[in-house]
Amino acid sequence: EVQLVESGGGLVQPGGSLRLSCAASGFAVSNSAMDWFRQAPGKDFEWVSTIYAGGKITYGAGMKGRFTISRDSAKNTLYLQMNNVKPEDTAVYYCMLGANRGQGTQVTVSS
């Protein structure tokens, strides 16, 4: 059974950093294409980043250079390092494997 558990969200000031984690079970993150999505209040889901099984990485508009997706095979965990965050980054962040997703972790960027 696929399980995804996100953590690491919280309140951060503009310009600050956060690292989100997604602990996975039921499959190997190193052999899978995985995504980060986010949903801001009242808005649609927005794609943030994808890391493919072969290692290719892609980012959504405005994310590249500020966000970094990575994975740890030994811990079977996906990460999203968020730097220089902005108020518009406020959202619930989800890691996804296909249509599977976790409960999400709230990120709030505010002074």
Secondary structure, 3 states (H helix, E strand, C coil): CCEEEEECCEEECCCCCEEEEEEEECCCHHHCCEEEEEECCCCCEEEEEEECCCCCEEECCCCECCEEEEEECCCCEEEEEECCCCHHHCEEEEEEECCEECCCEEEEECC
